[in-house]
Amino acid sequence: EIAGFFAAIFAWGNRTTIINKSKELMQLMDNAPHEFCLRHTTADLNRLLNFKHRTFNPTDLLYFIDFFQHHYNKNESFESAFTQGMKTGDANIENGLNGFYNYFFSLENVPKRTLKHIASPAKKASCKRLNMYMRVI
């Protein structure tokens, strides 16, 4: 789930670069992103401080890892992050995407620059990358 989410977030630009940067990040996480997010040390995080993909930088990456740790300490699946905003009878995923955006940025000290990496229908975004990701989970 985590690897797929990062790949979706990185999905703009050259396909080869997207794949290579996704693989690079997974290698930095010892090819175990779930375990890494839950049990990382300061030394583990320091290995990530030079990672960058286009406008996605270490500040963004560290916030994403904090969010994943927060989420997976309370939930088994990432799917619940998207469904919590849904209401019975919803004809589409719009409420789920808006709820996800609000949930993702609900932690303290969200870096303002990181907001640009998650789309929201409430901000008139088409959410193509999030929709692509949700087809897989």
C-alpha positions in Angstrom: 0.0 0.0 0.0 2.7 2.5 0.9 4.9 1.7 -2.1 1.9 2.1 -4.4 0.9 5.4 -2.8 4.4 6.9 -3.2 4.5 5.7 -6.9 1.1 7.4 -7.4 2.4 10.6 -5.8 5.5 10.5 -8.0 3.4 9.9 -11.1 4.0 12.9 -13.2 6.7 13.4 -15.8 8.9 10.7 -17.3 7.7 7.1 -16.7 11.2 5.8 -16.3 12.1 8.5 -13.7 8.9 7.7 -11.8 9.8 4.0 -11.6 13.4 4.7 -10.7 12.6 7.2 -8.0 10.0 4.8 -6.5 12.5 2.0 -6.5 15.2 4.3 -5.0 12.8 5.2 -2.1 11.9 1.6 -1.5 15.6 0.7 -1.3 16.1 3.5 1.2 13.3 1.9 3.2 15.0 -1.5 3.1 12.2 -2.7 0.7 9.9 -2.9 3.6 8.0 0.5 3.7 5.4 -0.6 6.2 8.0 -1.8 8.7 10.1 1.3 8.0 7.3 3.7 8.7 6.3 1.9 11.9 9.8 1.3 13.4 12.2 3.7 11.9 15.1 5.2 13.9 16.6 8.7 13.6 19.5 7.1 11.7 16.9 5.5 9.3 15.3 8.9 8.7 18.7 10.5 8.1 19.2 8.2 5.1 16.2 9.9 3.5 17.5 13.4 3.7 18.9 13.5 0.2 15.9 12.0 -1.5 14.1 14.2 -4.0 11.7 13.7 -6.9 10.8 16.9 -8.8 9.2 19.1 -6.2 8.8 16.3 -3.6 11.7 16.8 -1.1 12.8 15.4 2.3 10.4 17.7 4.2 7.5 16.2 2.3 8.9 12.7 2.7 9.3 13.0 6.5 5.7 14.2 6.9 4.4 11.3 4.8 6.3 8.9 7.0 4.9 10.5 10.1 1.4 10.2 8.7 1.9 6.5 7.8 3.2 5.8 11.2 0.2 7.6 12.8 -2.3 5.8 10.5 -0.8 2.3 10.7 -0.5 2.4 14.5 -4.3 2.6 14.6 -5.4 0.8 11.3 -4.4 -2.3 9.5 -5.2 -1.1 6.0 -4.7 2.2 4.2 -8.1 1.8 2.6 -9.7 3.1 5.7 -8.0 6.5 5.2 -10.1 6.9 2.1 -13.4 5.5 3.3 -13.7 7.4 6.5 -15.1 10.5 4.6 -17.6 8.4 2.7 -21.3 8.6 3.6 -23.9 5.9 3.0 -25.5 6.5 -0.4 -22.5 8.4 -1.9 -22.7 8.1 -5.7 -19.0 8.7 -6.1 -15.7 8.9 -4.2 -15.6 12.8 -3.8 -16.4 12.7 -0.1 -13.8 10.0 0.4 -11.1 12.1 -1.3 -12.0 15.2 0.6 -12.0 13.2 3.9 -8.7 11.7 3.0 -7.2 15.1 2.4 -8.4 16.4 5.7 -7.2 13.2 7.5 -3.8 13.2 5.8 -3.1 16.8 7.0 -4.6 16.4 10.4 -1.3 15.9 12.2 0.4 18.8 14.0 3.0 20.9 12.3 2.1 20.1 8.7 4.7 21.7 6.4 2.8 24.1 4.2 4.8 23.1 1.2 3.6 19.5 1.5 -0.1 20.4 1.0 0.5 20.6 -2.8 1.3 16.9 -3.1 -2.2 15.6 -2.2 -5.2 16.7 -4.3 -8.7 17.4 -3.1 -12.0 17.8 -5.0 -12.8 20.6 -2.6 -9.9 22.5 -4.3 -11.3 21.7 -7.7 -8.6 19.1 -8.4 -9.3 16.1 -10.6 -7.3 13.9 -8.2 -6.1 11.7 -11.1 -3.2 10.2 -9.2 -5.3 9.4 -6.1 -8.0 7.8 -8.3 -5.3 5.8 -10.1 -4.0 4.6 -6.7 -7.5 3.7 -5.4 -8.1 1.4 -8.3 -5.2 -0.7 -7.0 -6.0 -0.9 -3.3 
